[in-house]
Amino acid sequence: MRKLYTDDAELYDIAFEWDIEDEVDWLIERLGSPRSVLEPGCGSGRMLEPLARRGVEVTGFDLSPAMIDLARARVGGSGHVLVADMTDFELARRFDGAVCPINTLAHLTPAGLGRHLECMVRHLEPGGRYLAQVGLMDRESWDPTASHQAEASRGETKLRWEWADVEMDFERGTSRQRSRIWVLEGPRAGDVVEDIHDMTLWTPETWARAIAASPMHQVATYDAGKKGERPRVGPEATGGLLWHELVPG
């Protein structure tokens, strides 16, 4: 597990804490106003907190104890968070819906994704939906010079972060990405935190095959890259912010 998710979890939490209120409203609507929601790979709980504020019973888990400590501090007694593996978990209950944002599932291998979806089916109520945000790429849409950059601050800490592609291997279905955080102000001023992330590269074709081989069925795809709209798009769509609506069966 990369340092960004363990020793530097608090810097991660600062860097990626942007406004998701509108997105949370949309997720609740797509899930059919659920009473309970599960978030696998919940990280620091940035999605769990606004869901709980809307009266949803939330449960989240992550493989990083440091992330779970942050999530527990966020949700307090309004949710349940624990350390668990996305590919092998048993919570002894079912949920009305589930969410997994910002490409978290790309950290899993194709085999790991299959095991994850098998677990998810066991944890969804009949009629429950799973909204998973996974970017899909093809050779034509990939820009090797593209990167995401922003600044963020909390208290005395101010930082700048970047997330960039290092390598895309379409034949092997693998992606190597680099994250960097420069701490500009605060107790850790001058620190530079860098990690390399080996992830699965999904194309529309490989994603469709993986879902077809799983116990879930994809009923819709939405493009969150069109801010404020999130229109429904076809299964051939590419982009880094695609929400996939999955149901058991």
Secondary structure as UniProt FT lines:
FT   HELIX           3..5
FT   TURN            6..8
FT   HELIX           9..15
FT   HELIX           21..30
FT   TURN            31..32
FT   STRAND          36..40
FT   TURN            43..44
FT   TURN            46..47
FT   HELIX           48..53
FT   TURN            54..55
FT   STRAND          57..62
FT   HELIX           65..75
FT   HELIX           76..78
FT   STRAND          79..83
FT   TURN            86..87
FT   STRAND          95..100
FT   TURN            102..103
FT   HELIX           104..107
FT   HELIX           110..122
FT   STRAND          124..133
FT   TURN            139..141
FT   TURN            144..145
FT   STRAND          147..154
FT   TURN            155..156
FT   STRAND          157..169
FT   TURN            170..173
FT   STRAND          174..185
FT   TURN            187..190
FT   STRAND          192..200
FT   HELIX           204..212
FT   STRAND          216..223
FT   TURN            224..225
FT   TURN            227..229
FT   STRAND          232..233
FT   TURN            235..236
FT   STRAND          242..248
//
